[in-house]
Amino acid sequence: MNGNTFRMPARRLATVAAATALAAGPAALAGAGTAHATGDHGRASATVLRTGLDVSLLNKTVNVPLTVTLNEVRAPESAEKTALTARLDGVDGGKPFSVLRADVAQAKATATAAKSEGRTELAHAQVHVPGLPLLSLIELEKVTSTATCEAGKAPVADANLLGAVTVLGKKVTLTTGGPTEVKVPGVGEVRLDLSRTQTTSRTAAATALELNVSVNPLDLNVAEVDGTLTLAEATCESPAAPESEAAQPPAKAEEPAAEPEAEPAADVRPQGARAEADLAETGGSSATPYIAAGAAALVLAGGGALVLARRRRG
């Protein structure tokens, strides 16, 4: 009785162990090559106009900053406001004055797991600074900028200026070869940088126009206006590439197949090497010994149970 009590769990344990060994080998092999695709959204921004001006009042005894933006958005957003006004204490009695007016002033930023993009457009625009209510700092027909970042691809930045440009009442021709300087006696001077772009492995930035301003209008109690003004700016950052794609090595060029030999050489490999080669040809792998061991354990457990059963009958 006691013998049967101990033999039955032993046979069951051997059977369970063998089945576990058979199941564990293929399961471990299948899990070794699993890859999970993960990634995050990229980032993008767009701004139609940005100012960073310092306005000096009362013979430079008081400095008032003029820091304003028009249609500044971050993904996923868009804006189409076409006018910007500002107020400065001490300038024209604190009344609002127009900084920019345009027929078109659009900014759009989008971002997904595959692509992020910033885009701006400004058309038929006039920009003013304090002290020059009737004379535009700059007038332009159209400028655009685009920054595009796609996962797994090189970022692209592009900025364009279309049509005529007038600075402080003078028509000017801008080039990408360097900054353009415009000087008007008794009014001031402006330096313009056209189509500035920058890219890295994951980011891109484009600015259609950047102005360095220094004017002395001698009106409305304004002594001097200095600083920078940026038109049509766009930026982006690429989304993270999925891990499954990032982990894959670059594809290698296929090598031409070798021509068959007239008389193949005799196979003189050792027996062990021959056995491993046969296993590889028939689908064997590093898990094959474990599967074979589990099967052997299962056969031995079954044979032992059969012998015990025959002895009890005898």
Summary of the structure (lengths in Angstrom):
residues: 314
radius of gyration: 38.2
end to end distance: 16.4
largest distance: 126.3
contacts: 958
relative contact order: 0.17
helix: 24%
strand: 43%
